[in-house]
Amino acid sequence: MSDEKLLQQFVDSFQRRDDCIALDEDVPPEMIVKRDVESWDELQKWQPICVKTRLSELNALYSRIGGRFPILYEQLILSYR
């Protein structure tokens, strides 16, 4: 399986989880899972969203920690929020 497919499979798994509850009002609206039915007793859930970030954005962090993240994790944080 390619790294891209593996990352997509990981991100897609969040839709099946019950513990992705948006308790904080600071969750961006685009991350809130849209529901077909409004119910006052059901908590809002969040999901990762695709946000492309340049690798250069990690340079300051890498210089502070003196190393790099593993490649697959780097791809994850550069692709999703």
C-alpha angles and dihedrals in degrees: 000000000000121000090244092055091045091053091047091050090051093049092046090054090069089072089063096049123099097201099066092102119160101225096155121076088217093075105118112247092237089063094054113103110240114233128207093215127042113224125173092211096054117086120226116256130207134215134194116265130209111255117163115217128184117248089233088069088073095054095093092049093046091052090052096048096039096229146046136264119250110277097249093050090047090054090049097052092043091053108037143037 
